[in-house]
Amino acid sequence: MTDDLSSPDLSFYLKKTPEGEHLVFSGELTAQRLDRLEKELPGILRKSSGPLVFVLDSLTRLDTAGALFLNQTAENLRAEGRTCTWQGLGANFSRLLELARPPAHDTEKGKSCLAPSAVVEKLGETVCGAGATLVSLLAFFGVFLCRAARVACNPLRLRATSLVFHMEQVGLRAVPIVALLTFLIGLVVAYMGARQLQMFGAQIFAVNLLEVTVLREMAVLITSIVVAGRSGSAFTAQIGAMQANEEISALVSMGLDPHTLLVLPRVLALIFTLPLLVFLADIMALAGGAIAVRYTLDIDIHTFISQLYNVTKMNNFLVGMLKTPFFALAIGLIGCFNGFKVSGSAESVGFMTTRAVVQAIFSVILLNAVFAIFFTSIRM
């Protein structure tokens, strides 16, 4: 029994045999014949059920469009739960069908993504990727230390112009945003703390709360996060653009060291300027807290300053300042490291810039937690 649909160039029909159902093609299966094939083949397939064999012995010509159509037809039948196999494939046709194979069916993708094995595999890939990135970052840090030691032995290797320029970019130009944010943070902390403590008649201790919160944690953390988002991303974008334009390869071909020219001035600029920004943040946050206390609790500025002088502990200030060089080092290294990882396209620059900001902020928060545990354990 056969259902035949023929033309001078293409013939296809369903042949039912004791061994099963065969879909036989002959002639030329090319893009010019697909319109008729797409219209007439579904009617033939509706008459079949169960396993189906595509017989291609009599095909004289097959192009990419025809191979893609055969693959899609077979995938649709498999999605319905039917088995599809090939018969009579020559070496050329087999290779063409393999190259024209469409992506996996969306439902199969969804199922595979939800499978426990796929979840474990994805988790393993993520962990291995994070481990490889950490190892590469440590190697990058080692190269930075070697270049820093070389410059320390011969300071003339460091370009002072580049260092001053980056200090202006990451330090001086960050003053407005850091001052504004920390002023508002200090104002909010003092206002909320005063309101809560006023319920117990202990509103004067709002100054104590502000001193500990600002000097020990908030000022350095907020400033570092702002610098990570502002300067860390700038480092990645600048070095990444140079990497994409092969300017770094040009430096290497001229016998110049990219780490000494590009990484060292940026990281040192952050190390020198971040403590100054944190000191400014301390002052602005305390100023914001003073204004909040003045208008919330009716405590004048002189009383606020006197109480602040009495409760301020040098340990809190030192703890905040001691963390800043480590935060600056982490932000600078991560920003430069991701810049060197740019593959060469504009899309890669954007991706690595986003990645650098996320990694820098995460590292700042992680380091802050480690320092908090450390300083608490030594009771500082």
Order of alpha helices (4+ residues) and beta strands (2+ residues): beta-beta-beta-alpha-beta-alpha-beta-alpha-alpha-alpha-alpha-alpha-alpha-alpha-alpha-alpha-alpha-alpha-alpha-alpha
